């Protein structure tokens, strides 16, 4: 993707594109990698275990 085009697009479009890329990458992770990512996100308060 042309990054100049990406950043001249609407914020919502840019957000959607980044989410798609992240979802694609996450789908390729092993269970151990997902667990490590989960732990990291909890410790940084991106995920709150008690509200899930």
KAHU-V226052 format. One record per pair of residues at least 4 apart in sequence whose C-alpha atoms are under 6 Angstrom apart, sorted by the first residue. I is the first residue (numbers start at 0). J is the second residue. Records with the same first field share a line. If there is no record, write none. Layout:
# KAHU-V226052
I->J, J
This chain:
# KAHU-V226052
28->32
33->37
40->45, 46
41->45, 46
